[in-house]
């Protein structure tokens, strides 16, 4: 008994290390809190037998130089925060205003926090979990999992409130959170008998998100080609199929940036090479693709069957996961693809990065430009697996992060200047810093599924996963319908990563000429907008998502419209259509204060004070609007255009960005920027950067209805005029 008491005291002393304030509640639960250097407060609640088996992988923040100081009334104060202890918890105030009150109780199986938010009524973020942008009245088990026909649940335990408070939990696998709905309390439950979170009050939601991007190290650009249109399906089985696919796009004059190969490019799971007989000359195939400006992406998984070409090397290199008895944990699943059994890769193994460096470098030499890491939750892995010294049940949510890290570190060791593209189904806090793009997984081919994508993309972006996309067209079942197919493409054109995928064909021409024409129009529009998209991607390095909830534009947008529309970059408002025309022939869109222009017609709409407009719907278009004061660069026929939407009294600016699109040299200053500032009807240009990737000639375009000076040419809905950057350096009058 004495030995047990001593071990518990020893464990608690480890948790209590540092200069934090420590309280013991009446129910025996211990509370620790301290100020952090970033201005947040760390709270930790510990039950009688707390556990933190993977604590070294958790988010940590530097402790502030000053401690909380106890006041005469028994409260504790630091940096504007006040903690008021209670018999079963505490209340947190900031600058005298109550943020929330928490109470704790413990059962044999879990520790529970009940939190009552005083002023916050909306919660956003938490990765790719919620079908609604608002997390309110939803419950989640924090366990990364892909649900076929639903979506991939990818949890980042970070959220922001509509009163500018941000929270991050060091969540244990299968911890559960319930977000309050205004009547009930927020609840957090942990079977580890330990709950740790960071709370910070910021000036705005945007500030909270930007700080989280910086803290989690998310500051990188994908290669430029990754922002074009990417074609995929499950799957292309021969190199003839691939070359015919490229020819199909070329014949129809539809832009194509990359093609993705699913399972059929290899013979056995874990080969990680062109072992399938359907691809006898991959170099020849790749040369043809490169001649047509098309990149190649291939799938890999963390599973290796005993018969794959790499199994013996992994076995001898101690890079496979074992069971509790120290034996390689073998089992059979669908991914064995006819082989007897296989094992899970150990990303923490000493030789893991060098193995990844060798195998994925060989993929580059085969002409593969990007890597698709799938099944990385890891999918369906048995509970008795150990990843190094860690039980998989504890390490589960971290697995894909460290698998990706091993790949990234290995590749950088031999190709330090190669800008990677890694498309991942799972992940965890900060994974995007490895040049990762995530997508919503094996989603259903249905109208509700299309509607859900808005929330997945927006909350992912708020959680540090800026490079998000979905399976355009829907993944399962095989067949889709023409109207849903078109609507998904129209939505996908205004998402960070635009990639079609499904269990059957999802090429633009699978239906009639009419659907093909509409889909092609949106692919061409996306391609024309690449200078805007790429410059917007650059903004993510400052912590600004590409796909943004409407509160980024205006805090006065009603909550109902947060669920149905969003901003794509600074100036484009997108309202996807996710109902059949037979059921819904019009859509209501909220336009924040100011004037807006229809994307397709350039028709001006006044929205003084903010207004809801009812838009008649046709299959040809979805409601997309350009903000007055917009500065939108685009490209057509090799010429660089800048769309300007001038108005008296309206000021805006946009930084047009470019680099070589494929190396890491942009991190060392090898890029060009032109800051274009629009003040009423005057535009000014200012150059920066230390490389010349942007020329001097621009073609300015304004809506045809805008009054301008002489020398402009009328072209459809626009007036255009060729002007040099040099002419605009001291101001140019439109």
KASUL-V623756 format. One record per backbone hydrogen bond with DSSP energy under -1.0 kcal/mol. CO is the residue of the C=O (numbers start at 0). NH is the residue of the N-H. E is the energy in kcal/mol with one decimal. If there is no record, write none. Layout:
# KASUL-V623756
CO/NH/E + CO/NH/E
This chain:
# KASUL-V623756
0/4/-2.5 + 1/5/-2.5 + 2/6/-2.3 + 3/7/-2.3 + 4/8/-2.5 + 5/9/-2.4 + 6/10/-2.2 + 7/11/-2.5 + 8/12/-2.3 + 9/13/-1.5 + 10/14/-1.7 + 11/15/-2.4 + 20/32/-2.2 + 22/30/-3.2 + 24/27/-2.1 + 28/24/-3.2 + 29/45/-2.8 + 30/22/-2.9 + 31/43/-2.5 + 32/20/-2.6 + 33/41/-2.9 + 34/63/-2.5 + 35/38/-2.2 + 39/35/-2.8 + 40/198/-2.4 + 41/33/-1.5 + 42/196/-2.6 + 43/31/-2.8 + 44/194/-2.3 + 45/29/-2.4 + 51/54/-1.4 + 53/56/-2.1 + 54/57/-1.5 + 61/36/-3.6 + 68/76/-2.6 + 70/73/-1.9 + 74/70/-3.1 + 75/82/-3.1 + 76/68/-2.4 + 77/80/-2.8 + 79/94/-3.3 + 80/77/-2.4 + 81/92/-2.6 + 82/75/-2.5 + 83/90/-1.8 + 86/25/-2.3 + 87/103/-2.8 + 88/85/-2.6 + 89/101/-3.3 + 90/83/-2.7 + 91/98/-3.0 + 91/99/-1.3 + 92/81/-2.3 + 93/96/-2.0 + 96/93/-2.8 + 98/117/-2.5 + 99/91/-2.7 + 100/115/-2.9 + 101/89/-2.1 + 102/113/-3.1 + 104/111/-2.9 + 109/106/-3.0 + 110/189/-2.4 + 111/104/-2.0 + 112/187/-2.4 + 113/102/-2.1 + 114/185/-2.9 + 115/100/-1.6 + 121/161/-1.5 + 122/134/-2.9 + 123/159/-2.2 + 127/153/-1.7 + 134/137/-1.1 + 137/178/-2.7 + 139/176/-2.4 + 140/142/-2.1 + 141/173/-2.2 + 144/152/-3.4 + 146/149/-2.5 + 150/146/-2.2 + 152/144/-1.4 + 153/127/-3.0 + 155/157/-3.2 + 156/168/-2.5 + 157/125/-3.0 + 158/166/-2.7 + 159/123/-2.7 + 160/163/-1.6 + 163/201/-3.0 + 164/160/-2.2 + 165/199/-2.2 + 166/158/-2.4 + 167/197/-2.6 + 168/170/-1.8 + 171/174/-2.5 + 174/141/-3.7 + 175/188/-2.9 + 176/139/-2.6 + 177/186/-2.0 + 178/136/-1.3 + 185/114/-3.3 + 186/177/-2.9 + 187/112/-2.9 + 188/175/-2.2 + 189/110/-2.5 + 189/192/-1.1 + 191/50/-2.1 + 192/46/-2.9 + 194/44/-2.9 + 195/169/-2.2 + 196/42/-3.1 + 197/167/-2.0 + 198/40/-2.8 + 199/165/-2.8 + 203/207/-1.7 + 204/208/-2.4 + 205/209/-2.4 + 206/210/-2.4 + 207/211/-1.9 + 208/212/-2.3 + 209/213/-2.1 + 210/214/-2.7 + 211/215/-2.3 + 212/217/-2.2 + 213/216/-1.2 + 216/218/-1.2 + 222/225/-1.5 + 223/226/-1.8 + 224/227/-1.7 + 228/256/-3.1 + 228/257/-1.2 + 229/499/-2.2 + 230/259/-2.3 + 237/241/-1.4 + 238/242/-2.5 + 239/243/-2.5 + 240/244/-2.0 + 241/245/-2.4 + 242/246/-2.3 + 243/247/-2.1 + 244/248/-1.9 + 245/249/-2.3 + 246/250/-3.1 + 247/251/-1.4 + 248/253/-2.5 + 256/294/-2.7 + 257/230/-2.8 + 258/296/-2.5 + 260/298/-1.6 + 261/264/-1.2 + 262/265/-1.2 + 264/275/-1.3 + 267/270/-2.3 + 268/304/-2.3 + 272/274/-2.3 + 275/278/-2.0 + 277/238/-2.4 + 280/284/-2.0 + 281/285/-2.8 + 282/286/-2.7 + 283/287/-1.9 + 284/288/-2.1 + 285/289/-3.0 + 286/290/-2.1 + 288/293/-2.8 + 289/292/-1.8 + 294/258/-2.3 + 295/368/-2.8 + 295/369/-1.7 + 296/260/-3.1 + 297/371/-2.8 + 299/373/-2.6 + 301/344/-2.8 + 303/342/-2.4 + 304/307/-1.6 + 307/310/-1.2 + 309/313/-2.2 + 310/314/-2.5 + 311/315/-2.6 + 312/316/-1.9 + 313/318/-2.6 + 314/317/-1.1 + 318/345/-2.6 + 320/328/-2.0 + 321/385/-2.9 + 322/325/-1.9 + 326/322/-2.5 + 327/329/-1.0 + 330/341/-2.1 + 332/335/-2.0 + 333/336/-1.8 + 335/338/-2.3 + 340/305/-2.4 + 341/330/-2.0 + 342/303/-2.5 + 343/320/-3.0 + 345/348/-1.5 + 348/351/-1.5 + 350/354/-2.5 + 351/355/-2.5 + 352/356/-2.7 + 353/357/-2.2 + 354/358/-2.5 + 355/359/-2.6 + 356/360/-1.5 + 357/361/-1.6 + 358/362/-1.2 + 359/363/-1.7 + 360/364/-2.2 + 361/365/-1.3 + 362/367/-2.5 + 363/366/-1.8 + 369/297/-1.7 + 370/422/-3.0 + 371/299/-2.9 + 372/424/-1.3 + 374/378/-1.9 + 377/380/-1.1 + 381/384/-1.3 + 384/391/-2.9 + 385/321/-1.1 + 386/389/-1.9 + 389/386/-3.1 + 390/393/-1.6 + 390/394/-2.1 + 391/395/-2.0 + 394/397/-1.8 + 395/398/-1.2 + 397/401/-2.1 + 398/402/-2.4 + 399/403/-2.5 + 400/404/-2.3 + 401/405/-2.1 + 402/406/-1.8 + 403/407/-3.1 + 404/408/-3.3 + 405/409/-2.2 + 406/410/-2.5 + 407/411/-2.5 + 408/412/-1.4 + 410/414/-2.9 + 414/417/-1.7 + 420/370/-3.0 + 421/436/-2.8 + 422/372/-2.1 + 427/430/-2.4 + 429/432/-1.7 + 430/433/-2.0 + 431/434/-1.2 + 434/421/-2.3 + 436/423/-2.9 + 437/468/-1.3 + 439/151/-2.2 + 440/442/-2.1 + 441/148/-2.4 + 442/474/-1.5 + 442/475/-1.9 + 443/445/-1.4 + 445/449/-1.8 + 446/450/-2.2 + 447/451/-2.1 + 448/452/-1.0 + 450/453/-1.1 + 451/455/-1.9 + 452/456/-2.6 + 453/457/-2.3 + 454/458/-2.6 + 455/459/-1.9 + 456/460/-2.0 + 457/461/-1.9 + 459/464/-2.5 + 460/463/-1.2 + 465/467/-1.5 + 466/437/-1.9 + 467/496/-2.1 + 468/439/-1.3 + 469/471/-1.4 + 470/473/-3.0 + 471/500/-1.4 + 474/502/-2.7 + 475/444/-2.7 + 480/484/-2.6 + 481/485/-2.3 + 482/486/-2.3 + 483/487/-2.2 + 484/488/-1.8 + 485/489/-2.4 + 486/490/-2.0 + 487/491/-3.0 + 488/492/-1.8 + 490/493/-2.0 + 491/494/-1.5 + 497/229/-2.4 + 498/471/-2.4 + 501/233/-2.5 + 506/509/-1.5 + 511/515/-2.4 + 512/516/-2.4 + 513/517/-2.1 + 514/518/-2.8 + 515/519/-2.6 + 516/520/-1.9 + 517/521/-1.7 + 518/522/-2.1 + 519/523/-2.6 + 520/524/-2.1 + 521/525/-2.3 + 522/526/-2.3 + 523/527/-2.6 + 524/528/-1.8 + 526/529/-1.3 + 527/634/-2.6 + 528/532/-2.7 + 529/533/-3.4 + 530/534/-1.7 + 531/535/-2.2 + 532/536/-2.3 + 533/537/-1.6 + 536/539/-1.2 + 537/540/-1.5 + 538/541/-2.1 + 538/543/-1.3 + 539/542/-1.9 + 545/568/-2.4 + 547/566/-2.8 + 548/551/-2.2 + 549/552/-1.4 + 549/553/-2.4 + 557/560/-1.5 + 558/561/-1.1 + 560/564/-1.1 + 565/573/-3.0 + 566/547/-3.2 + 570/626/-2.3 + 571/567/-3.5 + 572/624/-2.6 + 573/565/-2.1 + 579/582/-1.1 + 579/583/-2.4 + 584/616/-2.8 + 586/614/-3.2 + 588/612/-3.4 + 590/610/-2.5 + 593/606/-1.5 + 594/627/-2.3 + 595/604/-3.5 + 596/625/-3.1 + 597/601/-2.5 + 602/597/-2.5 + 604/595/-2.8 + 606/593/-1.2 + 606/609/-2.3 + 610/590/-3.4 + 612/588/-2.9 + 614/586/-2.2 + 622/574/-2.5 + 623/598/-3.1 + 624/572/-2.8 + 625/596/-2.5 + 626/629/-1.7 + 629/644/-1.8 + 631/642/-3.2 + 633/640/-3.2 + 635/638/-2.3 + 638/635/-2.2 + 639/698/-2.2 + 640/633/-2.5 + 641/700/-2.5 + 642/631/-2.6 + 644/628/-2.6 + 646/649/-1.9 + 649/679/-2.8 + 651/677/-3.5 + 653/675/-2.9 + 655/673/-2.2 + 657/671/-2.8 + 660/223/-2.0 + 661/418/-2.1 + 663/666/-1.7 + 664/667/-1.6 + 664/669/-2.0 + 665/668/-1.5 + 668/670/-2.0 + 668/689/-1.4 + 670/690/-1.4 + 671/657/-2.0 + 672/687/-2.1 + 673/655/-2.7 + 674/685/-1.5 + 675/653/-1.9 + 676/683/-2.4 + 677/651/-2.4 + 678/681/-1.6 + 680/733/-3.1 + 681/678/-3.1 + 682/731/-2.1 + 683/676/-2.9 + 685/674/-3.0 + 687/672/-2.3 + 695/724/-3.2 + 697/722/-2.7 + 698/641/-2.2 + 699/720/-2.1 + 700/643/-3.4 + 701/718/-2.5 + 702/705/-2.0 + 712/719/-2.5 + 714/717/-1.8 + 716/703/-2.9 + 717/714/-3.6 + 718/701/-2.2 + 719/712/-2.8 + 720/699/-2.9 + 722/697/-2.2 + 727/684/-1.7 + 727/730/-1.5 + 731/682/-2.7 + 733/708/-2.1
